[in-house]
């Protein structure tokens, strides 16, 4: 086990304060109109894709103020350069984020120690977490038309509403801007793996549209050559790791002469996939059906010159069927269960931003969402139905005292009701922040919030563990940060963060009900250094994290490390663009000092990825993508070995 780190938070605070003081005392330089970012960002690659502004439901169009809290923007061009094939891959190298894969093959994203179900995930501003468990397997979101992914890691502004306790991930799609977009991307890999993607965007008069279609398939992935075979996994091709995915997405926009935008989006995702068993116990499972579709209608515009508004209505439906067998042959005589979930959510978002004076503005937001599920735990069993309705009314005021000081202050009231028992609960959340930019090269910020997460349908109504009397989880979050840009193209950022969580929902053991059992302390420092130009760049990010749970038992309170939360995480990226059409990108990640759910140490690991692309003609690019370059044998979660080296090659054609 790792040595005690009880004194580390105090040391971290003093280190952070001294470093900030040194930078603040450096020689004076002229003050610029715009300050530095308040967060460690991934490399920008100097290019960006056109943004669907209605997807940034809280950001006012055309506004250039950077957020007070830490935000990482992962641009679409950066995602492409890294060779990521889904949202999970794009997020895994982001500062402060940890991605893991578990028993159902789902990707879980931690933000500074917060778990995936504690994080608010949005797609173009609408929440997309599945109703029953309150999170989402991000591998089911394709990268077909993503412009950027914004991650709020510190205290989230009040306008996001409830259930943003762990932070916010907003995936923003593209919109046609200028010339039409017509592109075809195809790649092939071992084990009959292939990916095909078609994007088409154009405009005519006041209309513009975007269509995307993709298909990917594989017989599975190979384990590392260093993997040690056992009775449940013999190495080589990972048993039951095959998949087939198909997605179609579309967007139609219409802009009035006044500038008001009306938009309609819809899409569908269909998959069949196996779920590899853990190496500790045999558990053979498959999703013979995993299907999702959505529809999203929105608009934004101006009333006069001082009021900007945005609104959305959405519906999301997901059905999946999970089967589990006792044997690896997965034959019906050895079927354990055949379960079916049909879940849906619908909701509305409305945001109004008023410019009160040249220095003051106020934003008000209304969020309404209903989650429902109809489920059958096994063929022949009764059907169960449950619902949750959550609404939040929030307000946030911003004031620019002078060119150097900006403040934000907000709060929100949230109310949740559930069926069939009719239970209800409410919460009041607050948020505040200040940003100080005394020099053109120096930016300091401080933010704090108290935020709530309500119980999920699973925690309230699961047949063997649900507890309708659960209360909400609450967290108090603090962040202090600064950014320095001593010379052009070079940026250094650092942030100290701390979160105290009360009433975390958990079970004392596998056969008990959910309760508000635990308190959690999360603290650490996140640092980043980046240098980038139009021809190349490099970034280096480091996070130190103390993540502890305080579990109440009959014998008292026990202090434990939070599982799968590494104490040290290092990410780096290097890219080069040549003048003759060749571009090369290399990313690396090191994960150090973790424990599993049994609080036993886990093996550290280092991953490296490389992507090379060569433009052979104006509209044709060939590429090779190598994931896990050194064929590392590693586990993101205990007993679930991850893929070994994977090589894919392909081409992108624009026409």
C-alpha positions as CSV (number, residue, x, y, z in Angstrom):
1,X,0.0,0.0,0.0
2,X,1.1,3.6,-0.5
3,X,2.4,5.6,2.4
4,X,0.1,8.0,4.2
5,X,-0.4,11.4,2.6
6,X,-2.3,13.1,5.4
7,X,0.0,16.2,5.2
8,X,-0.1,16.5,1.4
9,X,-3.1,18.9,1.0
10,X,-1.5,21.5,3.2
11,X,1.8,21.2,1.3
12,X,0.0,21.4,-2.0
13,X,-1.8,24.6,-0.9
14,X,1.5,26.3,0.2
15,X,3.2,25.2,-3.0
16,X,0.4,26.6,-5.1
17,X,0.3,29.9,-3.2
18,X,4.0,30.5,-3.4
19,X,4.1,29.8,-7.1
20,X,1.3,32.2,-7.8
21,X,3.0,34.9,-5.7
22,X,6.3,34.6,-7.6
23,X,4.5,35.0,-11.0
24,X,2.5,38.0,-9.7
25,X,5.7,39.8,-8.7
26,X,7.3,39.5,-12.1
27,X,8.1,42.6,-14.2
28,X,5.1,44.6,-15.4
29,X,3.9,44.4,-19.0
30,X,1.2,46.2,-20.9
31,X,-2.4,45.1,-20.2
32,X,-4.2,43.4,-23.1
33,X,-7.9,43.5,-23.8
34,X,-8.3,39.7,-23.4
35,X,-6.8,37.6,-20.7
36,X,-5.4,34.1,-20.6
37,X,-7.6,31.0,-20.4
38,X,-8.5,30.0,-16.8
39,X,-7.7,26.3,-17.5
40,X,-5.3,23.8,-18.9
41,X,-6.3,23.1,-22.4
42,X,-5.3,20.5,-24.9
43,X,-3.3,21.5,-28.0
44,X,-5.4,23.7,-30.3
45,X,-3.6,22.7,-33.5
46,X,-4.2,26.3,-34.7
47,X,-7.4,25.1,-36.5
48,X,-10.9,24.6,-35.5
49,X,-14.1,23.3,-37.0
50,X,-17.3,25.4,-37.4
51,X,-19.3,25.3,-34.2
52,X,-23.0,24.7,-33.9
53,X,-23.5,27.7,-31.5
54,X,-26.9,26.4,-30.3
55,X,-25.0,23.5,-28.9
56,X,-23.3,25.9,-26.4
57,X,-26.6,26.4,-24.6
58,X,-25.0,28.6,-21.9
59,X,-22.6,30.6,-24.0
60,X,-23.7,33.8,-25.6
61,X,-22.9,33.9,-29.3
62,X,-20.0,36.2,-30.2
63,X,-18.9,36.7,-26.6
64,X,-15.2,36.4,-25.9
65,X,-15.0,36.2,-22.1
66,X,-13.2,33.1,-20.9
67,X,-15.0,31.1,-18.1
68,X,-13.9,31.7,-14.6
69,X,-13.8,28.0,-13.7
70,X,-11.3,25.5,-15.2
71,X,-12.4,24.4,-18.7
72,X,-10.6,22.2,-21.2
73,X,-11.7,22.5,-24.8
74,X,-10.8,19.5,-27.0
75,X,-11.1,20.7,-30.6
76,X,-12.3,18.5,-33.4
77,X,-9.1,18.9,-35.3
78,X,-7.1,17.8,-32.2
79,X,-9.3,14.7,-31.9
80,X,-8.7,13.8,-35.5
81,X,-4.9,14.4,-35.2
82,X,-4.8,12.1,-32.1
83,X,-6.5,9.3,-34.1
84,X,-9.4,8.9,-31.5
85,X,-12.3,6.9,-32.9
86,X,-14.9,7.7,-30.2
87,X,-15.6,10.2,-27.4
88,X,-13.9,8.0,-24.8
89,X,-10.6,8.1,-26.7
90,X,-10.8,11.8,-27.1
91,X,-11.4,12.3,-23.4
92,X,-8.8,9.9,-22.1
93,X,-5.9,12.2,-22.6
94,X,-7.6,15.4,-21.3
95,X,-6.1,17.0,-18.2
96,X,-7.8,15.9,-15.0
97,X,-9.9,13.1,-16.6
98,X,-9.6,9.4,-16.0
99,X,-11.3,6.9,-18.3
100,X,-12.0,3.3,-17.3
101,X,-13.8,0.3,-18.7
102,X,-15.8,-2.1,-16.5
103,X,-17.9,-5.3,-16.4
104,X,-20.3,-4.3,-19.1
105,X,-17.7,-2.8,-21.4
106,X,-18.9,0.7,-20.7
107,X,-16.5,3.6,-20.5
108,X,-16.6,5.5,-17.2
109,X,-15.2,9.0,-17.0
110,X,-13.9,10.5,-13.8
111,X,-13.3,14.2,-13.4
112,X,-10.8,14.9,-10.7
113,X,-11.9,11.9,-8.7
114,X,-15.7,12.3,-9.3
115,X,-17.3,9.2,-10.8
116,X,-19.1,9.1,-14.1
117,X,-22.7,9.1,-12.6
118,X,-21.8,12.2,-10.7
119,X,-20.9,14.1,-13.9
120,X,-23.4,16.0,-16.2
121,X,-22.9,14.9,-19.9
122,X,-24.4,17.0,-22.6
123,X,-24.7,16.7,-26.4
124,X,-25.3,20.1,-28.0
125,X,-26.5,21.3,-24.6
126,X,-29.0,18.6,-23.9
127,X,-28.4,16.0,-21.1
128,X,-27.8,12.5,-22.5
129,X,-27.2,10.3,-19.4
130,X,-29.4,7.2,-19.5
131,X,-32.2,7.4,-17.0
132,X,-31.7,4.1,-15.0
133,X,-28.0,4.3,-13.9
134,X,-27.5,8.1,-14.5
135,X,-24.5,7.8,-16.7
136,X,-23.7,6.9,-20.3
137,X,-21.2,4.7,-22.1
138,X,-19.4,7.3,-24.2
139,X,-18.2,4.8,-26.7
140,X,-21.8,4.9,-28.1
141,X,-21.4,8.6,-29.1
142,X,-19.6,8.7,-32.5
143,X,-17.1,11.3,-33.5
144,X,-18.7,11.8,-36.9
145,X,-19.4,15.5,-36.7
146,X,-18.0,16.9,-33.4
147,X,-16.6,20.4,-33.5
148,X,-15.2,20.3,-29.9
149,X,-15.7,18.8,-26.4
150,X,-15.8,21.3,-23.5
151,X,-15.1,19.9,-20.0
152,X,-15.9,22.0,-17.0
153,X,-13.6,20.6,-14.3
154,X,-14.0,23.1,-11.5
155,X,-17.2,24.5,-9.9
156,X,-19.8,24.6,-12.6
157,X,-21.8,27.8,-13.3
158,X,-25.3,27.8,-11.7
159,X,-26.9,27.8,-15.2
160,X,-26.1,24.1,-15.7
161,X,-28.6,23.2,-13.0
162,X,-28.7,20.1,-10.7
163,X,-26.7,16.9,-11.2
164,X,-23.4,18.7,-12.3
165,X,-21.7,17.8,-9.0
166,X,-18.7,16.2,-10.7
167,X,-18.4,18.6,-13.5
168,X,-19.8,19.0,-17.0
169,X,-18.9,17.4,-20.4
170,X,-20.5,19.2,-23.3
171,X,-20.1,17.6,-26.8
172,X,-20.7,20.3,-29.5
173,X,-21.4,19.3,-33.1
174,X,-20.4,21.1,-36.3
175,X,-22.3,23.4,-38.6
176,X,-21.6,24.3,-42.2
177,X,-19.8,27.6,-42.5
178,X,-18.9,28.8,-45.9
179,X,-18.1,26.1,-48.5
180,X,-19.9,22.8,-48.5
181,X,-18.4,19.8,-46.6
182,X,-18.3,16.4,-48.3
183,X,-15.9,13.9,-46.8
184,X,-15.5,10.1,-46.7
185,X,-13.2,8.5,-44.2
186,X,-12.4,4.7,-44.2
187,X,-10.0,2.6,-42.3
188,X,-9.2,-1.1,-41.7
189,X,-7.5,-2.9,-38.9
190,X,-6.7,-6.5,-37.9
191,X,-9.5,-9.0,-36.8
192,X,-11.7,-7.8,-39.6
193,X,-12.0,-4.4,-38.1
194,X,-13.1,-1.4,-40.2
195,X,-14.6,2.1,-39.8
196,X,-16.5,4.0,-42.4
197,X,-17.8,7.6,-42.0
198,X,-19.6,9.9,-44.4
199,X,-20.2,13.6,-43.7
200,X,-22.2,15.9,-45.9
201,X,-23.0,19.6,-45.2
202,X,-24.2,22.4,-47.4
203,X,-26.4,25.5,-47.5
204,X,-29.0,27.0,-49.8
205,X,-30.5,30.4,-49.1
206,X,-31.5,30.6,-45.5
207,X,-31.2,26.8,-45.0
208,X,-28.1,24.8,-44.0
209,X,-27.9,21.2,-43.1
210,X,-25.5,18.5,-42.0
211,X,-25.8,14.7,-42.5
212,X,-23.5,12.0,-41.0
213,X,-23.5,8.2,-41.3
214,X,-21.0,5.8,-39.9
215,X,-20.5,2.1,-39.5
216,X,-17.8,0.2,-37.6
217,X,-17.2,-3.5,-37.0
218,X,-14.6,-5.8,-35.5
219,X,-14.3,-9.4,-34.5
220,X,-12.6,-8.2,-31.3
221,X,-9.3,-7.0,-30.0
222,X,-6.0,-8.8,-29.2
223,X,-4.6,-8.7,-25.8
224,X,-1.0,-7.8,-25.2
225,X,1.7,-10.4,-25.7
226,X,2.6,-9.9,-22.0
227,X,-0.8,-11.0,-20.9
228,X,-0.6,-14.1,-18.7
229,X,-3.4,-16.6,-19.8
230,X,-5.7,-18.1,-17.1
231,X,-8.7,-20.4,-17.0
232,X,-11.1,-17.7,-18.2
233,X,-8.9,-15.9,-20.8
234,X,-6.3,-17.7,-22.8
235,X,-4.8,-14.6,-24.5
236,X,-4.7,-13.6,-28.1
237,X,-8.1,-12.5,-29.3
238,X,-10.1,-11.3,-26.3
239,X,-13.1,-13.7,-26.1
240,X,-16.5,-12.1,-26.7
241,X,-15.0,-8.6,-27.6
242,X,-16.7,-8.3,-31.0
243,X,-19.0,-5.4,-32.0
244,X,-21.1,-3.9,-34.8
245,X,-22.1,-0.2,-34.7
246,X,-24.2,1.9,-37.0
247,X,-25.1,5.6,-36.6
248,X,-27.0,8.2,-38.6
249,X,-27.3,11.9,-37.6
250,X,-28.8,14.9,-39.2
251,X,-29.3,18.6,-38.6
252,X,-31.4,21.2,-40.5
253,X,-31.1,24.9,-39.7
254,X,-33.1,27.9,-40.9
255,X,-32.0,31.5,-40.2
256,X,-34.5,34.4,-40.3
257,X,-33.5,37.8,-41.7
258,X,-33.4,39.1,-38.1
259,X,-30.7,36.5,-37.3
260,X,-33.0,34.2,-35.3
261,X,-32.0,30.5,-35.8
262,X,-34.4,27.6,-35.8
263,X,-32.8,24.1,-35.7
264,X,-33.9,20.5,-35.8
265,X,-31.6,17.5,-35.1
266,X,-32.3,13.8,-35.1
267,X,-30.2,10.7,-35.0
268,X,-30.1,7.0,-34.4
269,X,-27.5,4.5,-33.1
270,X,-27.7,0.7,-33.3
271,X,-25.2,-1.8,-31.9
272,X,-24.6,-5.5,-31.2
273,X,-21.7,-6.3,-29.0
274,X,-20.1,-8.8,-26.7
275,X,-19.0,-8.1,-23.1
276,X,-15.7,-9.8,-22.2
277,X,-15.7,-11.6,-18.9
278,X,-13.6,-10.5,-16.0
279,X,-10.5,-12.7,-15.2
280,X,-11.7,-13.1,-11.6
281,X,-15.0,-14.8,-12.3
282,X,-16.9,-16.2,-15.3
283,X,-19.6,-13.8,-16.5
284,X,-20.5,-14.3,-20.1
285,X,-22.7,-11.5,-21.4
286,X,-23.9,-9.9,-24.7
287,X,-26.0,-7.0,-25.9
288,X,-27.9,-8.6,-28.8
289,X,-29.8,-5.3,-28.9
290,X,-28.6,-1.8,-28.1
291,X,-30.5,0.9,-29.9
292,X,-31.0,4.6,-29.3
293,X,-32.6,7.5,-31.2
294,X,-33.2,11.2,-30.4
295,X,-34.9,14.3,-31.7
296,X,-33.9,17.9,-30.7
297,X,-35.6,21.1,-31.7
298,X,-34.0,24.5,-30.8
299,X,-33.9,28.2,-31.5
300,X,-31.9,31.2,-30.5
301,X,-32.2,34.9,-31.2
302,X,-32.3,38.5,-30.0
303,X,-35.0,40.7,-28.5
304,X,-33.7,44.2,-29.2
305,X,-30.0,44.8,-28.7
306,X,-29.7,43.6,-25.1
307,X,-31.5,40.3,-24.7
308,X,-30.2,37.1,-26.2
309,X,-32.2,33.8,-25.7
310,X,-31.8,30.2,-26.5
311,X,-34.2,27.3,-26.1
312,X,-34.5,23.5,-26.7
313,X,-37.0,20.7,-26.7
314,X,-35.7,17.2,-26.9
315,X,-36.7,13.5,-26.7
316,X,-34.3,10.6,-26.3
317,X,-35.2,6.9,-26.3
318,X,-33.0,3.9,-25.6
319,X,-33.7,0.2,-25.6
320,X,-31.3,-2.6,-24.8
321,X,-31.4,-6.3,-24.1
322,X,-28.7,-7.9,-22.0
323,X,-28.3,-11.7,-21.8
324,X,-26.0,-13.6,-19.4
325,X,-24.9,-17.2,-19.6
326,X,-23.0,-19.6,-17.2
327,X,-20.7,-21.0,-19.9
328,X,-18.5,-19.6,-22.6
329,X,-20.5,-21.3,-25.3
330,X,-23.4,-19.0,-24.4
331,X,-26.1,-21.5,-25.2
332,X,-29.7,-21.1,-24.1
333,X,-29.8,-24.1,-21.7
334,X,-27.2,-22.2,-19.6
335,X,-29.0,-18.8,-19.7
336,X,-28.9,-17.0,-16.4
337,X,-31.2,-14.2,-17.4
338,X,-32.5,-12.3,-20.5
339,X,-33.3,-8.7,-19.4
340,X,-34.8,-5.8,-21.3
341,X,-34.7,-2.0,-20.6
342,X,-36.7,0.5,-22.5
343,X,-35.9,4.0,-21.2
344,X,-36.7,7.5,-22.3
345,X,-36.1,11.1,-21.3
346,X,-37.6,14.3,-22.6
347,X,-37.1,17.8,-21.5
348,X,-36.8,21.5,-22.2
349,X,-34.1,24.2,-21.7
350,X,-34.5,27.9,-21.8
351,X,-31.8,30.5,-21.3
352,X,-32.1,34.3,-21.4
353,X,-29.1,36.6,-21.2
354,X,-29.6,40.3,-20.6
355,X,-26.9,43.0,-21.0
356,X,-27.9,45.4,-18.2
357,X,-25.1,47.8,-18.7
358,X,-21.7,47.9,-20.4
359,X,-20.3,46.1,-17.3
360,X,-23.2,44.1,-16.0
361,X,-25.2,41.2,-17.4
362,X,-27.6,38.7,-16.0
363,X,-28.6,35.2,-17.2
364,X,-31.6,33.1,-16.2
365,X,-32.1,29.5,-17.1
366,X,-34.9,27.0,-16.8
367,X,-34.2,23.2,-17.1
368,X,-36.9,20.5,-17.1
369,X,-36.3,16.8,-17.6
370,X,-38.3,13.7,-17.1
371,X,-36.6,10.2,-17.0
372,X,-38.6,7.0,-17.4
373,X,-37.9,3.4,-17.7
374,X,-39.9,0.2,-18.4
375,X,-37.9,-2.9,-17.6
376,X,-38.1,-6.7,-17.3
377,X,-35.4,-8.3,-15.3
378,X,-35.9,-11.7,-17.0
379,X,-38.2,-13.3,-19.6
380,X,-41.5,-14.0,-18.0
381,X,-41.1,-11.7,-15.0
382,X,-43.3,-8.7,-14.4
383,X,-42.7,-5.4,-16.1
384,X,-41.7,-2.5,-13.8
385,X,-42.1,1.2,-14.6
386,X,-40.6,4.2,-12.8
387,X,-40.2,7.9,-13.4
388,X,-38.2,10.9,-12.1
389,X,-39.0,14.5,-13.0
390,X,-36.3,17.2,-12.2
391,X,-36.7,20.9,-12.7
392,X,-34.2,23.7,-12.0
393,X,-34.6,27.5,-12.0
394,X,-31.3,29.3,-11.9
395,X,-29.9,32.8,-12.2
396,X,-26.4,34.1,-12.6
397,X,-25.1,37.7,-12.4
398,X,-21.8,38.9,-13.9
399,X,-20.1,42.2,-13.3
400,X,-16.9,43.6,-15.0
401,X,-15.4,46.0,-12.4
402,X,-12.7,47.1,-14.7
403,X,-10.4,45.7,-17.4
404,X,-8.8,43.4,-14.9
405,X,-11.5,42.1,-12.6
406,X,-14.6,40.2,-13.4
407,X,-17.0,38.4,-11.0
408,X,-19.8,35.9,-11.3
409,X,-22.5,35.1,-8.7
410,X,-25.3,32.7,-9.2
411,X,-27.7,30.2,-7.6
412,X,-30.5,27.8,-8.4
413,X,-33.4,25.9,-6.9
414,X,-34.0,22.3,-8.0
415,X,-37.0,20.0,-7.3
416,X,-37.3,16.3,-8.0
417,X,-40.3,14.0,-7.8
418,X,-40.4,10.3,-8.4
419,X,-43.0,7.7,-9.3
420,X,-44.7,5.4,-8.3
421,X,-44.2,6.4,-4.6
422,X,-44.6,10.1,-5.2
423,X,-41.5,11.0,-3.1
424,X,-40.0,14.4,-3.6
425,X,-36.9,16.4,-2.6
426,X,-35.4,19.7,-3.4
427,X,-32.1,21.6,-3.2
428,X,-30.6,25.1,-3.3
429,X,-27.2,25.4,-5.0
430,X,-24.9,28.5,-5.2
431,X,-21.9,29.4,-7.3
432,X,-19.4,32.3,-7.2
433,X,-16.2,33.2,-8.9
434,X,-13.7,36.0,-9.5
435,X,-11.2,36.5,-12.3
436,X,-8.2,38.9,-12.0
437,X,-5.9,39.7,-14.9
438,X,-3.5,42.4,-13.6
439,X,-1.1,41.8,-16.6
440,X,-1.5,40.8,-20.2
441,X,0.5,37.7,-19.4
442,X,-1.0,36.8,-16.0
443,X,-4.5,35.5,-15.1
444,X,-5.7,34.5,-11.7
445,X,-9.1,33.0,-10.7
446,X,-11.0,31.6,-7.7
447,X,-14.4,29.8,-7.8
448,X,-16.6,28.0,-5.3
449,X,-19.9,26.3,-5.4
450,X,-22.3,24.0,-3.5
451,X,-24.0,21.6,-5.9
452,X,-26.5,18.7,-5.7
453,X,-26.9,15.3,-7.4
454,X,-30.3,13.6,-7.0
455,X,-30.6,9.8,-6.7
456,X,-31.0,7.8,-10.0
457,X,-33.8,5.4,-10.8
458,X,-31.6,2.4,-10.1
459,X,-30.8,3.7,-6.6
460,X,-34.4,4.4,-5.9
461,X,-36.1,1.4,-7.4
462,X,-33.8,-1.5,-8.1
463,X,-35.6,-4.7,-7.1
464,X,-33.0,-5.9,-4.5
465,X,-31.2,-2.6,-3.5
466,X,-33.5,0.4,-4.3
467,X,-34.4,2.8,-1.5
468,X,-37.1,5.4,-2.2
469,X,-36.2,7.3,0.9
470,X,-32.7,8.3,-0.3
471,X,-31.7,12.0,0.0
472,X,-29.5,13.8,-2.6
473,X,-25.7,13.9,-2.6
474,X,-24.1,17.3,-2.0
475,X,-20.7,18.7,-2.7
476,X,-18.8,21.9,-1.7
477,X,-16.2,22.7,-4.4
478,X,-13.3,25.1,-4.4
479,X,-10.7,26.0,-7.1
480,X,-7.8,28.5,-7.2
481,X,-5.9,28.9,-10.4
482,X,-3.6,31.0,-12.5
483,X,-2.3,31.1,-16.1
484,X,0.9,32.7,-17.3
485,X,2.0,33.4,-20.9
486,X,5.6,34.7,-20.7
487,X,6.2,34.7,-24.5
488,X,4.1,34.1,-27.6
489,X,2.8,30.6,-28.1
490,X,3.9,29.4,-24.6
491,X,1.3,29.0,-21.8
492,X,1.6,27.6,-18.2
493,X,-1.5,27.0,-16.1
494,X,-2.0,25.6,-12.6
495,X,-5.1,25.0,-10.4
496,X,-5.6,23.8,-6.9
497,X,-8.9,22.1,-6.3
498,X,-10.8,20.6,-3.4
499,X,-14.2,19.0,-3.1
500,X,-16.0,17.8,0.0
501,X,-18.9,15.5,-0.7
502,X,-21.6,14.5,1.8
503,X,-24.2,11.9,1.7
504,X,-22.7,9.8,-1.1
505,X,-25.1,7.0,-2.1
506,X,-23.7,3.5,-1.7
507,X,-24.4,0.0,-0.2
508,X,-22.8,-1.5,2.9
509,X,-22.6,-4.9,1.1
510,X,-24.0,-6.5,-2.1
511,X,-27.3,-7.7,-0.3
512,X,-28.2,-4.4,1.3
513,X,-30.2,-1.3,0.2
514,X,-28.6,1.9,-1.0
515,X,-28.1,4.5,1.7
516,X,-26.5,8.0,2.0
517,X,-23.5,6.4,3.6
518,X,-20.3,8.0,2.6
519,X,-18.4,11.3,2.7
520,X,-15.7,11.9,0.1
521,X,-12.7,14.3,0.1
522,X,-11.1,15.1,-3.2
523,X,-8.1,17.5,-3.5
524,X,-5.1,18.0,-5.7
525,X,-3.2,20.2,-8.1
526,X,-3.4,20.2,-11.9
527,X,-0.6,21.8,-13.9
528,X,-0.1,22.3,-17.6
529,X,2.5,23.6,-20.1
530,X,1.9,24.1,-23.8
531,X,3.7,25.5,-26.8
532,X,2.0,25.5,-30.2
533,X,2.4,27.2,-33.6
534,X,0.8,26.5,-37.0
535,X,3.6,24.0,-37.7
536,X,3.8,22.0,-34.5
537,X,3.5,22.0,-30.8
538,X,3.8,20.2,-27.5
539,X,1.8,20.0,-24.3
540,X,2.5,18.4,-20.9
541,X,-0.2,18.0,-18.2
542,X,0.1,16.6,-14.7
543,X,-2.5,15.9,-12.0
544,X,-1.9,15.0,-8.4
545,X,-5.1,13.7,-6.8
546,X,-5.9,12.7,-3.2
547,X,-9.2,10.8,-3.3
548,X,-10.6,9.4,-0.1
549,X,-13.9,7.9,1.1
550,X,-15.2,7.9,4.7
551,X,-17.4,4.9,5.2
552,X,-19.7,4.6,8.2
553,X,-19.8,1.1,9.7
554,X,-21.0,-0.5,12.9
555,X,-17.4,-0.2,14.2
556,X,-17.1,3.5,13.3
557,X,-15.8,5.5,10.3
558,X,-13.2,4.0,8.0
559,X,-11.0,6.2,5.7
560,X,-10.2,4.5,2.4
561,X,-8.7,5.5,-1.0
562,X,-11.3,5.9,-3.7
563,X,-11.0,3.0,-6.2
564,X,-9.5,3.5,-9.7
565,X,-8.5,7.1,-8.9
566,X,-4.8,7.4,-9.6
567,X,-2.7,9.7,-7.4
568,X,-0.6,10.8,-10.4
569,X,-1.6,11.2,-14.0
570,X,0.7,12.6,-16.7
571,X,-0.5,13.3,-20.3
572,X,1.6,14.8,-23.2
573,X,1.1,15.5,-26.8
574,X,3.5,16.3,-29.6
575,X,2.6,17.1,-33.2
576,X,4.4,18.3,-36.3
577,X,3.0,19.5,-39.6
578,X,5.4,19.7,-42.5
579,X,5.3,21.8,-45.7
580,X,5.0,18.7,-48.0
581,X,1.8,17.2,-46.6
582,X,3.1,15.0,-43.8
583,X,1.7,15.4,-40.2
584,X,2.7,13.3,-37.2
585,X,1.1,13.2,-33.8
586,X,2.3,11.4,-30.7
587,X,0.4,11.2,-27.4
588,X,1.3,9.5,-24.1
589,X,-0.2,8.8,-20.7
590,X,1.1,7.6,-17.4
591,X,-1.1,6.3,-14.6
592,X,0.5,5.8,-11.2
593,X,-0.7,4.7,-7.8
594,X,-4.2,3.3,-7.8
595,X,-6.3,0.9,-5.7
596,X,-9.1,-1.5,-6.7
597,X,-12.5,-1.7,-5.0
598,X,-10.9,-4.1,-2.4
599,X,-8.3,-1.3,-1.7
600,X,-5.5,-3.4,-3.1
601,X,-2.7,-1.7,-5.2
602,X,-3.0,-1.9,-8.9
603,X,-0.2,-2.0,-11.5
604,X,1.0,1.4,-12.9
605,X,1.0,1.7,-16.7
606,X,2.2,3.9,-19.5
607,X,0.5,4.2,-22.9
608,X,1.7,5.7,-26.1
609,X,-0.1,6.3,-29.4
610,X,1.1,7.5,-32.8
611,X,-0.8,8.8,-35.9
612,X,0.8,9.8,-39.2
613,X,-1.0,11.3,-42.1
614,X,0.1,12.2,-45.6
615,X,-1.8,14.4,-48.0
616,X,-1.2,12.9,-51.4
617,X,-3.5,15.3,-53.2
618,X,-5.5,18.4,-52.4
619,X,-8.5,16.3,-51.3
620,X,-7.0,13.0,-50.4
621,X,-5.2,12.1,-47.2
622,X,-3.7,8.7,-46.2
623,X,-3.2,7.8,-42.5
624,X,-1.8,5.2,-40.2
625,X,-3.0,5.1,-36.5
626,X,-1.2,3.0,-33.9
627,X,-2.9,2.7,-30.4
628,X,-0.9,1.2,-27.5
629,X,2.4,1.5,-29.5
630,X,4.4,-0.6,-27.0
631,X,1.8,-3.3,-26.6
632,X,1.4,-2.6,-22.9
633,X,-0.6,-5.1,-20.8
634,X,-2.8,-2.9,-18.5
635,X,-6.1,-2.8,-16.7
636,X,-8.2,0.4,-16.3
637,X,-10.4,-1.5,-13.8
638,X,-9.3,-4.6,-11.9
639,X,-9.7,-7.9,-13.7
640,X,-10.5,-6.4,-17.1
641,X,-7.4,-6.4,-19.4
642,X,-7.4,-3.8,-22.1
643,X,-6.5,-4.1,-25.8
644,X,-2.9,-4.6,-26.8
645,X,-1.3,-2.9,-29.9
646,X,-3.8,-2.0,-32.5
647,X,-2.8,-0.8,-36.0
648,X,-5.3,0.8,-38.4
649,X,-4.7,2.3,-41.8
650,X,-7.1,4.3,-44.0
651,X,-7.9,7.3,-46.2
652,X,-9.9,10.5,-46.0
653,X,-11.3,11.9,-49.2
654,X,-13.0,15.3,-49.6
655,X,-15.0,15.9,-52.8
